[in-house]
Amino acid sequence: MLYLNLRMYILLTSYLVLLPGMNNFPGNSTGNEIGHEGYRAVIAYQDGFLAAGSGGRIDWISVSGNITRSEKFPGESFNGLLLYNQQVVAAGDHGAIMTSSGDGILKKNDSGTSKNINSLALFKGIVIAGADGGNIVLSDMNGPFRIIRLPLKGNVVSVSAGATECFGVTDEGEILRSDSGISWDIFDFNSVYSDYYGTCSFTKVLATENRIAVTGVKSDGSPVLFLSHLGGVWTERYLNYTDDQGAQGLLTDIPNDIFFDKPGDQFFLICDEGKMMVLPSCTQCNELRVVATVSLRGIAGNDNTILIAGEHFYYETLNLR
């Protein structure tokens, strides 16, 4: 069972008295960020978390929900975070890539592209970044970054690596797959499955030990989650739920990130409008929870704690069990 901590309780109970434009959410710095700004990526880091986003902001957050360190890089906006051999890698708009050295100080690297970098993954010792314009940016961090331009219709919005294969998705419904990080197979999901599921735009991919999960939105605006064991055949996991009054419902908000809780064998989707959906192995046991008052953009897990983060630099730690 997942419980909100005290800070979340205070946030939710105070929501009714918030005025439009007020940014009094946990983790705010100046309160002058506009609605679409805030955290865009989170990862587990040591015994806590890292969160990054617009304004070049990177925060170190403890499992108890305290910011223990914060840095800002004016002019940057970060969309992805990664740990590589104890180094922090942050990437974002206009091809920005920054890495930390032995002293922990982040310094800018030349990514070789000016395209927005949307996501990072570590695969077989290679840092792989998904970027706009159908670009894959990669490096073993011992030399310059290399650009691989793929014949894609869309932008590579997310990448995720398993032990033997790396996957990516685009906002035009394409699924990428590679066992090397250099040579990529392209699967046009919409061409194959549009008669079954309609046309989809993907937002996130997650490779777990036994399954690959892809989230997105259909052309009619409804959110979707597809699962595959090998990456070839995809099935839809219905986003239905039963509320506290026993009424049936369907998720209507776009999922922006996904996390897999291995001990609990369950997926977490975090979505617009502060929604979080929990999807256990029981397909009839989905739960929809309102956990924030802003759209959520990132989720990460560390032992028995998860961090959710999103607009207005809102963040909260939640206990898994």
Contacts in CASP RR format, 6 or more apart in sequence:
PFRMAT RR
TARGET T0000
AUTHOR 0000-0000-0000
METHOD contacts of the structure
MODEL  1
MLYLNLRMYILLTSYLVLLPGMNNFPGNSTGNEIGHEGYRAVIAYQDGFL
AAGSGGRIDWISVSGNITRSEKFPGESFNGLLLYNQQVVAAGDHGAIMTS
SGDGILKKNDSGTSKNINSLALFKGIVIAGADGGNIVLSDMNGPFRIIRL
PLKGNVVSVSAGATECFGVTDEGEILRSDSGISWDIFDFNSVYSDYYGTC
SFTKVLATENRIAVTGVKSDGSPVLFLSHLGGVWTERYLNYTDDQGAQGL
LTDIPNDIFFDKPGDQFFLICDEGKMMVLPSCTQCNELRVVATVSLRGIA
GNDNTILIAGEHFYYETLNLR
1 321 0 8 1.000
2 278 0 8 1.000
2 306 0 8 1.000
2 318 0 8 1.000
2 319 0 8 1.000
2 320 0 8 1.000
2 321 0 8 1.000
3 318 0 8 1.000
3 319 0 8 1.000
4 12 0 8 1.000
4 291 0 8 1.000
4 316 0 8 1.000
4 318 0 8 1.000
5 65 0 8 1.000
5 316 0 8 1.000
5 317 0 8 1.000
5 318 0 8 1.000
5 319 0 8 1.000
7 26 0 8 1.000
7 65 0 8 1.000
7 316 0 8 1.000
8 291 0 8 1.000
8 316 0 8 1.000
8 318 0 8 1.000
11 25 0 8 1.000
11 26 0 8 1.000
11 292 0 8 1.000
11 293 0 8 1.000
11 316 0 8 1.000
12 290 0 8 1.000
12 293 0 8 1.000
14 24 0 8 1.000
15 293 0 8 1.000
18 24 0 8 1.000
18 293 0 8 1.000
23 31 0 8 1.000
23 32 0 8 1.000
23 33 0 8 1.000
23 312 0 8 1.000
23 313 0 8 1.000
25 293 0 8 1.000
25 294 0 8 1.000
25 312 0 8 1.000
25 313 0 8 1.000
25 314 0 8 1.000
26 65 0 8 1.000
26 314 0 8 1.000
26 315 0 8 1.000
26 316 0 8 1.000
27 59 0 8 1.000
27 67 0 8 1.000
27 313 0 8 1.000
27 314 0 8 1.000
27 315 0 8 1.000
28 312 0 8 1.000
28 313 0 8 1.000
28 314 0 8 1.000
29 57 0 8 1.000
29 70 0 8 1.000
29 313 0 8 1.000
31 312 0 8 1.000
33 54 0 8 1.000
33 312 0 8 1.000
33 313 0 8 1.000
35 311 0 8 1.000
35 312 0 8 1.000
36 311 0 8 1.000
37 53 0 8 1.000
37 54 0 8 1.000
37 55 0 8 1.000
37 311 0 8 1.000
37 312 0 8 1.000
37 313 0 8 1.000
38 53 0 8 1.000
38 54 0 8 1.000
38 57 0 8 1.000
38 297 0 8 1.000
38 310 0 8 1.000
38 311 0 8 1.000
38 312 0 8 1.000
38 313 0 8 1.000
38 314 0 8 1.000
39 51 0 8 1.000
39 52 0 8 1.000
39 53 0 8 1.000
39 57 0 8 1.000
39 297 0 8 1.000
39 298 0 8 1.000
39 309 0 8 1.000
39 310 0 8 1.000
39 311 0 8 1.000
39 313 0 8 1.000
39 314 0 8 1.000
39 315 0 8 1.000
40 52 0 8 1.000
40 53 0 8 1.000
40 54 0 8 1.000
40 77 0 8 1.000
40 78 0 8 1.000
40 79 0 8 1.000
40 80 0 8 1.000
40 297 0 8 1.000
40 298 0 8 1.000
40 310 0 8 1.000
41 51 0 8 1.000
41 52 0 8 1.000
41 53 0 8 1.000
41 78 0 8 1.000
41 79 0 8 1.000
41 80 0 8 1.000
41 81 0 8 1.000
41 297 0 8 1.000
41 298 0 8 1.000
42 49 0 8 1.000
42 50 0 8 1.000
42 51 0 8 1.000
42 52 0 8 1.000
42 81 0 8 1.000
42 298 0 8 1.000
42 299 0 8 1.000
42 300 0 8 1.000
42 307 0 8 1.000
42 308 0 8 1.000
42 309 0 8 1.000
42 315 0 8 1.000
43 49 0 8 1.000
43 50 0 8 1.000
43 81 0 8 1.000
43 82 0 8 1.000
43 83 0 8 1.000
43 300 0 8 1.000
44 300 0 8 1.000
44 301 0 8 1.000
44 302 0 8 1.000
45 60 0 8 1.000
45 83 0 8 1.000
45 88 0 8 1.000
45 302 0 8 1.000
47 62 0 8 1.000
47 63 0 8 1.000
47 302 0 8 1.000
47 303 0 8 1.000
48 60 0 8 1.000
48 61 0 8 1.000
48 62 0 8 1.000
48 63 0 8 1.000
48 302 0 8 1.000
48 305 0 8 1.000
48 307 0 8 1.000
49 60 0 8 1.000
49 61 0 8 1.000
49 62 0 8 1.000
49 63 0 8 1.000
49 300 0 8 1.000
49 301 0 8 1.000
49 302 0 8 1.000
49 307 0 8 1.000
49 317 0 8 1.000
50 58 0 8 1.000
50 59 0 8 1.000
50 60 0 8 1.000
50 61 0 8 1.000
50 81 0 8 1.000
50 88 0 8 1.000
51 58 0 8 1.000
51 59 0 8 1.000
51 61 0 8 1.000
51 81 0 8 1.000
51 307 0 8 1.000
51 309 0 8 1.000
51 315 0 8 1.000
52 58 0 8 1.000
52 59 0 8 1.000
52 78 0 8 1.000
52 80 0 8 1.000
52 81 0 8 1.000
52 90 0 8 1.000
53 77 0 8 1.000
53 78 0 8 1.000
53 79 0 8 1.000
54 77 0 8 1.000
54 78 0 8 1.000
55 72 0 8 1.000
55 73 0 8 1.000
55 74 0 8 1.000
55 75 0 8 1.000
55 76 0 8 1.000
55 77 0 8 1.000
56 72 0 8 1.000
56 73 0 8 1.000
56 74 0 8 1.000
56 75 0 8 1.000
56 76 0 8 1.000
56 77 0 8 1.000
56 78 0 8 1.000
57 70 0 8 1.000
57 71 0 8 1.000
57 72 0 8 1.000
57 73 0 8 1.000
57 78 0 8 1.000
57 313 0 8 1.000
58 70 0 8 1.000
58 71 0 8 1.000
58 72 0 8 1.000
58 73 0 8 1.000
58 78 0 8 1.000
58 81 0 8 1.000
58 88 0 8 1.000
58 90 0 8 1.000
58 106 0 8 1.000
59 67 0 8 1.000
59 69 0 8 1.000
59 70 0 8 1.000
59 315 0 8 1.000
60 67 0 8 1.000
60 68 0 8 1.000
60 69 0 8 1.000
60 70 0 8 1.000
61 67 0 8 1.000
61 68 0 8 1.000
61 307 0 8 1.000
61 315 0 8 1.000
61 317 0 8 1.000
62 68 0 8 1.000
63 302 0 8 1.000
63 303 0 8 1.000
63 305 0 8 1.000
63 317 0 8 1.000
64 317 0 8 1.000
65 307 0 8 1.000
65 315 0 8 1.000
65 316 0 8 1.000
65 317 0 8 1.000
71 106 0 8 1.000
73 98 0 8 1.000
73 106 0 8 1.000
76 92 0 8 1.000
76 93 0 8 1.000
76 96 0 8 1.000
76 98 0 8 1.000
77 92 0 8 1.000
77 93 0 8 1.000
77 96 0 8 1.000
78 90 0 8 1.000
78 91 0 8 1.000
78 92 0 8 1.000
78 96 0 8 1.000
79 91 0 8 1.000
79 92 0 8 1.000
79 93 0 8 1.000
79 116 0 8 1.000
79 117 0 8 1.000
79 118 0 8 1.000
79 119 0 8 1.000
80 90 0 8 1.000
80 91 0 8 1.000
80 92 0 8 1.000
80 117 0 8 1.000
80 118 0 8 1.000
80 119 0 8 1.000
80 120 0 8 1.000
81 88 0 8 1.000
81 89 0 8 1.000
81 90 0 8 1.000
81 91 0 8 1.000
81 120 0 8 1.000
82 88 0 8 1.000
82 89 0 8 1.000
82 90 0 8 1.000
82 91 0 8 1.000
82 120 0 8 1.000
82 121 0 8 1.000
82 122 0 8 1.000
82 127 0 8 1.000
83 89 0 8 1.000
83 122 0 8 1.000
84 99 0 8 1.000
84 122 0 8 1.000
84 125 0 8 1.000
84 127 0 8 1.000
84 141 0 8 1.000
85 141 0 8 1.000
87 99 0 8 1.000
87 100 0 8 1.000
87 101 0 8 1.000
87 102 0 8 1.000
87 141 0 8 1.000
88 99 0 8 1.000
88 100 0 8 1.000
88 104 0 8 1.000
88 106 0 8 1.000
89 97 0 8 1.000
89 98 0 8 1.000
89 99 0 8 1.000
89 100 0 8 1.000
89 120 0 8 1.000
89 127 0 8 1.000
90 96 0 8 1.000
90 97 0 8 1.000
90 98 0 8 1.000
90 99 0 8 1.000
90 106 0 8 1.000
91 97 0 8 1.000
91 98 0 8 1.000
91 111 0 8 1.000
91 117 0 8 1.000
91 120 0 8 1.000
91 129 0 8 1.000
92 116 0 8 1.000
92 117 0 8 1.000
92 118 0 8 1.000
93 116 0 8 1.000
93 117 0 8 1.000
94 114 0 8 1.000
94 115 0 8 1.000
94 116 0 8 1.000
95 111 0 8 1.000
95 112 0 8 1.000
95 113 0 8 1.000
95 114 0 8 1.000
95 115 0 8 1.000
95 116 0 8 1.000
95 117 0 8 1.000
95 131 0 8 1.000
95 137 0 8 1.000
96 108 0 8 1.000
96 111 0 8 1.000
96 117 0 8 1.000
97 108 0 8 1.000
97 109 0 8 1.000
97 110 0 8 1.000
97 111 0 8 1.000
97 117 0 8 1.000
97 129 0 8 1.000
97 137 0 8 1.000
97 145 0 8 1.000
98 106 0 8 1.000
98 107 0 8 1.000
98 108 0 8 1.000
98 109 0 8 1.000
99 106 0 8 1.000
99 107 0 8 1.000
99 109 0 8 1.000
99 141 0 8 1.000
100 106 0 8 1.000
100 107 0 8 1.000
101 107 0 8 1.000
109 145 0 8 1.000
110 144 0 8 1.000
110 145 0 8 1.000
111 117 0 8 1.000
111 129 0 8 1.000
111 137 0 8 1.000
111 145 0 8 1.000
112 137 0 8 1.000
112 144 0 8 1.000
112 145 0 8 1.000
112 147 0 8 1.000
113 131 0 8 1.000
113 135 0 8 1.000
113 137 0 8 1.000
113 145 0 8 1.000
113 147 0 8 1.000
115 131 0 8 1.000
115 132 0 8 1.000
115 133 0 8 1.000
115 135 0 8 1.000
116 131 0 8 1.000
116 132 0 8 1.000
116 155 0 8 1.000
117 129 0 8 1.000
117 130 0 8 1.000
117 131 0 8 1.000
117 137 0 8 1.000
118 129 0 8 1.000
118 130 0 8 1.000
118 131 0 8 1.000
118 132 0 8 1.000
118 155 0 8 1.000
118 156 0 8 1.000
118 157 0 8 1.000
118 158 0 8 1.000
119 129 0 8 1.000
119 130 0 8 1.000
119 156 0 8 1.000
119 157 0 8 1.000
119 158 0 8 1.000
119 159 0 8 1.000
119 160 0 8 1.000
119 168 0 8 1.000
120 127 0 8 1.000
120 128 0 8 1.000
120 129 0 8 1.000
120 130 0 8 1.000
120 159 0 8 1.000
121 127 0 8 1.000
121 128 0 8 1.000
121 129 0 8 1.000
121 159 0 8 1.000
121 160 0 8 1.000
121 161 0 8 1.000
121 166 0 8 1.000
122 128 0 8 1.000
122 161 0 8 1.000
123 161 0 8 1.000
123 162 0 8 1.000
123 166 0 8 1.000
123 178 0 8 1.000
123 181 0 8 1.000
124 161 0 8 1.000
124 180 0 8 1.000
124 181 0 8 1.000
125 140 0 8 1.000
126 138 0 8 1.000
126 139 0 8 1.000
126 140 0 8 1.000
126 181 0 8 1.000
127 138 0 8 1.000
127 139 0 8 1.000
127 140 0 8 1.000
127 141 0 8 1.000
128 136 0 8 1.000
128 137 0 8 1.000
128 138 0 8 1.000
128 159 0 8 1.000
128 161 0 8 1.000
128 166 0 8 1.000
128 181 0 8 1.000
129 136 0 8 1.000
129 137 0 8 1.000
129 138 0 8 1.000
129 159 0 8 1.000
130 136 0 8 1.000
130 137 0 8 1.000
130 156 0 8 1.000
130 157 0 8 1.000
130 158 0 8 1.000
130 159 0 8 1.000
130 168 0 8 1.000
131 137 0 8 1.000
131 155 0 8 1.000
131 156 0 8 1.000
132 155 0 8 1.000
132 156 0 8 1.000
133 149 0 8 1.000
133 152 0 8 1.000
133 154 0 8 1.000
133 155 0 8 1.000
133 156 0 8 1.000
134 149 0 8 1.000
134 150 0 8 1.000
134 152 0 8 1.000
134 154 0 8 1.000
134 155 0 8 1.000
134 156 0 8 1.000
134 170 0 8 1.000
135 147 0 8 1.000
135 148 0 8 1.000
135 149 0 8 1.000
135 150 0 8 1.000
135 156 0 8 1.000
136 147 0 8 1.000
136 148 0 8 1.000
136 150 0 8 1.000
136 156 0 8 1.000
136 159 0 8 1.000
136 176 0 8 1.000
136 181 0 8 1.000
136 184 0 8 1.000
137 145 0 8 1.000
137 146 0 8 1.000
137 147 0 8 1.000
137 148 0 8 1.000
138 145 0 8 1.000
138 146 0 8 1.000
138 148 0 8 1.000
138 181 0 8 1.000
138 182 0 8 1.000
139 145 0 8 1.000
139 146 0 8 1.000
148 182 0 8 1.000
148 184 0 8 1.000
150 156 0 8 1.000
150 176 0 8 1.000
150 184 0 8 1.000
150 186 0 8 1.000
151 186 0 8 1.000
152 170 0 8 1.000
152 172 0 8 1.000
152 174 0 8 1.000
152 176 0 8 1.000
152 186 0 8 1.000
153 170 0 8 1.000
153 172 0 8 1.000
153 173 0 8 1.000
153 174 0 8 1.000
153 188 0 8 1.000
154 170 0 8 1.000
154 171 0 8 1.000
154 172 0 8 1.000
154 173 0 8 1.000
154 174 0 8 1.000
155 170 0 8 1.000
155 171 0 8 1.000
155 172 0 8 1.000
156 168 0 8 1.000
156 169 0 8 1.000
156 170 0 8 1.000
156 176 0 8 1.000
157 169 0 8 1.000
157 170 0 8 1.000
157 171 0 8 1.000
157 202 0 8 1.000
157 203 0 8 1.000
157 204 0 8 1.000
158 168 0 8 1.000
158 169 0 8 1.000
158 202 0 8 1.000
158 203 0 8 1.000
158 204 0 8 1.000
158 205 0 8 1.000
159 166 0 8 1.000
159 167 0 8 1.000
159 168 0 8 1.000
159 176 0 8 1.000
159 205 0 8 1.000
160 166 0 8 1.000
160 167 0 8 1.000
160 168 0 8 1.000
160 205 0 8 1.000
160 206 0 8 1.000
160 207 0 8 1.000
160 212 0 8 1.000
161 167 0 8 1.000
161 207 0 8 1.000
162 207 0 8 1.000
162 208 0 8 1.000
162 209 0 8 1.000
163 209 0 8 1.000
164 179 0 8 1.000
165 177 0 8 1.000
165 178 0 8 1.000
165 179 0 8 1.000
165 207 0 8 1.000
166 177 0 8 1.000
166 178 0 8 1.000
166 179 0 8 1.000
166 181 0 8 1.000
166 207 0 8 1.000
167 175 0 8 1.000
167 176 0 8 1.000
167 177 0 8 1.000
167 178 0 8 1.000
167 205 0 8 1.000
167 207 0 8 1.000
167 212 0 8 1.000
167 231 0 8 1.000
168 175 0 8 1.000
168 176 0 8 1.000
168 177 0 8 1.000
168 205 0 8 1.000
169 175 0 8 1.000
169 176 0 8 1.000
169 202 0 8 1.000
169 203 0 8 1.000
169 204 0 8 1.000
169 205 0 8 1.000
169 214 0 8 1.000
170 176 0 8 1.000
170 202 0 8 1.000
171 201 0 8 1.000
171 202 0 8 1.000
171 203 0 8 1.000
172 190 0 8 1.000
172 201 0 8 1.000
173 188 0 8 1.000
173 189 0 8 1.000
173 190 0 8 1.000
173 199 0 8 1.000
173 200 0 8 1.000
173 201 0 8 1.000
173 202 0 8 1.000
174 186 0 8 1.000
174 187 0 8 1.000
174 188 0 8 1.000
174 189 0 8 1.000
174 190 0 8 1.000
174 202 0 8 1.000
175 186 0 8 1.000
175 187 0 8 1.000
175 189 0 8 1.000
175 202 0 8 1.000
175 205 0 8 1.000
175 214 0 8 1.000
175 231 0 8 1.000
176 184 0 8 1.000
176 185 0 8 1.000
176 186 0 8 1.000
176 187 0 8 1.000
177 184 0 8 1.000
177 185 0 8 1.000
177 187 0 8 1.000
177 231 0 8 1.000
178 184 0 8 1.000
178 185 0 8 1.000
187 231 0 8 1.000
187 232 0 8 1.000
189 200 0 8 1.000
189 202 0 8 1.000
189 226 0 8 1.000
189 234 0 8 1.000
190 198 0 8 1.000
190 199 0 8 1.000
190 200 0 8 1.000
193 200 0 8 1.000
193 234 0 8 1.000
197 218 0 8 1.000
197 224 0 8 1.000
197 226 0 8 1.000
197 236 0 8 1.000
198 218 0 8 1.000
198 219 0 8 1.000
199 218 0 8 1.000
199 219 0 8 1.000
200 216 0 8 1.000
200 217 0 8 1.000
200 218 0 8 1.000
200 219 0 8 1.000
200 224 0 8 1.000
201 216 0 8 1.000
201 217 0 8 1.000
201 219 0 8 1.000
202 214 0 8 1.000
202 215 0 8 1.000
202 216 0 8 1.000
203 215 0 8 1.000
203 216 0 8 1.000
203 217 0 8 1.000
203 254 0 8 1.000
203 255 0 8 1.000
203 256 0 8 1.000
204 214 0 8 1.000
204 215 0 8 1.000
204 216 0 8 1.000
204 255 0 8 1.000
204 256 0 8 1.000
204 257 0 8 1.000
204 258 0 8 1.000
205 212 0 8 1.000
205 213 0 8 1.000
205 214 0 8 1.000
205 215 0 8 1.000
206 212 0 8 1.000
206 213 0 8 1.000
206 214 0 8 1.000
206 258 0 8 1.000
206 259 0 8 1.000
206 260 0 8 1.000
208 260 0 8 1.000
208 262 0 8 1.000
209 262 0 8 1.000
210 229 0 8 1.000
211 227 0 8 1.000
211 228 0 8 1.000
211 229 0 8 1.000
212 227 0 8 1.000
212 228 0 8 1.000
212 229 0 8 1.000
212 231 0 8 1.000
213 225 0 8 1.000
213 226 0 8 1.000
213 227 0 8 1.000
213 258 0 8 1.000
213 260 0 8 1.000
213 267 0 8 1.000
214 225 0 8 1.000
214 226 0 8 1.000
214 227 0 8 1.000
214 228 0 8 1.000
214 234 0 8 1.000
215 223 0 8 1.000
215 224 0 8 1.000
215 225 0 8 1.000
215 226 0 8 1.000
215 255 0 8 1.000
215 258 0 8 1.000
215 269 0 8 1.000
216 223 0 8 1.000
216 224 0 8 1.000
216 225 0 8 1.000
216 254 0 8 1.000
216 255 0 8 1.000
217 223 0 8 1.000
217 224 0 8 1.000
217 254 0 8 1.000
218 224 0 8 1.000
221 254 0 8 1.000
222 250 0 8 1.000
222 252 0 8 1.000
223 239 0 8 1.000
223 251 0 8 1.000
223 252 0 8 1.000
223 253 0 8 1.000
223 254 0 8 1.000
223 255 0 8 1.000
223 269 0 8 1.000
223 271 0 8 1.000
224 236 0 8 1.000
224 239 0 8 1.000
225 236 0 8 1.000
225 237 0 8 1.000
225 239 0 8 1.000
225 255 0 8 1.000
225 258 0 8 1.000
225 267 0 8 1.000
225 269 0 8 1.000
225 279 0 8 1.000
226 234 0 8 1.000
226 235 0 8 1.000
226 236 0 8 1.000
226 237 0 8 1.000
227 234 0 8 1.000
227 235 0 8 1.000
227 236 0 8 1.000
227 237 0 8 1.000
228 234 0 8 1.000
228 235 0 8 1.000
237 279 0 8 1.000
237 283 0 8 1.000
238 250 0 8 1.000
238 283 0 8 1.000
238 286 0 8 1.000
239 250 0 8 1.000
239 251 0 8 1.000
239 269 0 8 1.000
239 277 0 8 1.000
239 279 0 8 1.000
239 286 0 8 1.000
240 248 0 8 1.000
240 249 0 8 1.000
240 250 0 8 1.000
240 251 0 8 1.000
240 286 0 8 1.000
241 248 0 8 1.000
241 249 0 8 1.000
241 250 0 8 1.000
241 251 0 8 1.000
241 277 0 8 1.000
241 286 0 8 1.000
241 287 0 8 1.000
241 288 0 8 1.000
242 248 0 8 1.000
242 249 0 8 1.000
242 286 0 8 1.000
243 249 0 8 1.000
243 288 0 8 1.000
249 288 0 8 1.000
251 269 0 8 1.000
251 271 0 8 1.000
251 275 0 8 1.000
251 277 0 8 1.000
251 288 0 8 1.000
253 271 0 8 1.000
253 272 0 8 1.000
253 273 0 8 1.000
253 274 0 8 1.000
253 275 0 8 1.000
254 271 0 8 1.000
254 272 0 8 1.000
255 269 0 8 1.000
255 270 0 8 1.000
255 271 0 8 1.000
255 277 0 8 1.000
256 270 0 8 1.000
256 271 0 8 1.000
256 272 0 8 1.000
256 295 0 8 1.000
256 296 0 8 1.000
256 297 0 8 1.000
256 298 0 8 1.000
257 269 0 8 1.000
257 270 0 8 1.000
257 296 0 8 1.000
257 297 0 8 1.000
257 298 0 8 1.000
257 299 0 8 1.000
258 267 0 8 1.000
258 268 0 8 1.000
258 269 0 8 1.000
258 270 0 8 1.000
258 299 0 8 1.000
259 267 0 8 1.000
259 268 0 8 1.000
259 270 0 8 1.000
259 299 0 8 1.000
259 300 0 8 1.000
259 301 0 8 1.000
259 306 0 8 1.000
260 266 0 8 1.000
260 267 0 8 1.000
260 268 0 8 1.000
261 267 0 8 1.000
261 268 0 8 1.000
261 301 0 8 1.000
261 306 0 8 1.000
261 320 0 8 1.000
263 320 0 8 1.000
263 321 0 8 1.000
264 280 0 8 1.000
264 320 0 8 1.000
265 280 0 8 1.000
265 281 0 8 1.000
266 278 0 8 1.000
266 279 0 8 1.000
266 280 0 8 1.000
266 281 0 8 1.000
267 278 0 8 1.000
267 279 0 8 1.000
268 276 0 8 1.000
268 277 0 8 1.000
268 278 0 8 1.000
268 279 0 8 1.000
268 299 0 8 1.000
268 306 0 8 1.000
269 276 0 8 1.000
269 277 0 8 1.000
269 279 0 8 1.000
270 276 0 8 1.000
270 296 0 8 1.000
270 297 0 8 1.000
270 298 0 8 1.000
270 299 0 8 1.000
270 308 0 8 1.000
271 277 0 8 1.000
271 295 0 8 1.000
271 296 0 8 1.000
272 295 0 8 1.000
272 296 0 8 1.000
273 290 0 8 1.000
273 295 0 8 1.000
274 290 0 8 1.000
274 291 0 8 1.000
274 292 0 8 1.000
274 293 0 8 1.000
274 294 0 8 1.000
274 295 0 8 1.000
274 296 0 8 1.000
275 288 0 8 1.000
275 289 0 8 1.000
275 290 0 8 1.000
275 291 0 8 1.000
275 296 0 8 1.000
276 288 0 8 1.000
276 289 0 8 1.000
276 290 0 8 1.000
276 291 0 8 1.000
276 296 0 8 1.000
276 308 0 8 1.000
277 286 0 8 1.000
277 287 0 8 1.000
277 288 0 8 1.000
277 289 0 8 1.000
278 286 0 8 1.000
278 287 0 8 1.000
278 289 0 8 1.000
279 286 0 8 1.000
280 286 0 8 1.000
291 308 0 8 1.000
291 316 0 8 1.000
291 318 0 8 1.000
292 308 0 8 1.000
292 310 0 8 1.000
292 314 0 8 1.000
292 316 0 8 1.000
293 314 0 8 1.000
294 310 0 8 1.000
294 311 0 8 1.000
294 312 0 8 1.000
294 314 0 8 1.000
295 310 0 8 1.000
295 311 0 8 1.000
296 308 0 8 1.000
296 309 0 8 1.000
296 310 0 8 1.000
296 311 0 8 1.000
296 314 0 8 1.000
297 309 0 8 1.000
297 310 0 8 1.000
297 311 0 8 1.000
298 308 0 8 1.000
298 309 0 8 1.000
298 310 0 8 1.000
299 306 0 8 1.000
299 307 0 8 1.000
299 308 0 8 1.000
299 309 0 8 1.000
300 306 0 8 1.000
300 307 0 8 1.000
301 307 0 8 1.000
301 320 0 8 1.000
304 319 0 8 1.000
304 320 0 8 1.000
304 321 0 8 1.000
305 317 0 8 1.000
305 318 0 8 1.000
305 319 0 8 1.000
305 320 0 8 1.000
306 317 0 8 1.000
306 318 0 8 1.000
306 320 0 8 1.000
307 315 0 8 1.000
307 316 0 8 1.000
307 317 0 8 1.000
307 318 0 8 1.000
308 315 0 8 1.000
308 316 0 8 1.000
308 318 0 8 1.000
309 315 0 8 1.000
309 316 0 8 1.000
END
